[in-house]
Amino acid sequence: MTDSDSSADSDDAPAGARMMLEPDAIHEQEDGLAVDCPQCGATVTIQHIIEEGYCPGYVDGDEMNAESDDETPREGGCGAQLSLELVWES
C-alpha cells in the first residue's frame, strides 16, 4: 500500500504508530497467542486486544491525574490503546 492509498482511509484510521509483527514477536501462552505492548513491554494476549482494545496496564488520563489519597497523585501506568489490523495483498 502506498501513502496515497492510505490517505483515502486516514479518516477512518486511529492516530498512532503502526508496526508489523514478525513471527518471532508472537508468543504462545496458556491464554492463547500474545504480543508485547510496544509502550510498556507487558505481554498482552491477542484476545485481550480484540476484546478490550488496550494494554492490561492501561490507565487513562483521568485516572492518572486522580489522587489516590489527599496528597499523593497516582503513579503511572501504560497509556497504550491497541488494535489489530489484518492486511492482505492480491
Secondary structure, 3 states (H helix, E strand, C coil): CCHHHHHHHCCCCCCCCCCCCCHHHCEEECCEEEEECCCCCCEEEHHHHHHHCECCCECCHHHHHCECCCCCECCCCECCECCCCCCCCC
